[in-house]
């Protein structure tokens, strides 16, 4: 029996189908896991950005300057200016 014949016989067996299904299931599980992880990271990032927007808005209403806000929130003045620009667009 040649190698090609052996390979064909294995491919036609029920065990090969089980192996293929197992490989597929593992791939799907890993894909789902990666998707969930990415979604979680995006959610955390969006939450942090929303919190920063809210904090900057409150401090602006209290009359604080960009420099004061940046110092209080431990962010750069450039970042606070970006947030202020976003708030002014809305």
Phi, psi and omega in degrees: 000132181273165181300317179301320179295319179296315180299315179299319180296318179295317181298328181277349184283158178294328179299319180297319177299319179296319179296315179299317180295321179296316178298316179298315180298319179297317179298317179296315180299317179294321178297316178297316180300315179295320179297317178296318180297315179296319179297319178297315179298318179295320179297317178297316180298315180296322178296319179295319179294318179297317179299317179297316178302314181297317181294317180296317180300315179298317183290326176296319179296333178277358177088014180285149178278167177301318180297317179295318180295315180301317180295314183294323183264002180055046176237164177284155177297326179298317179296318180294322177299319177301316181295317179299317178300318178297317181295324181287334178290328182280000000 
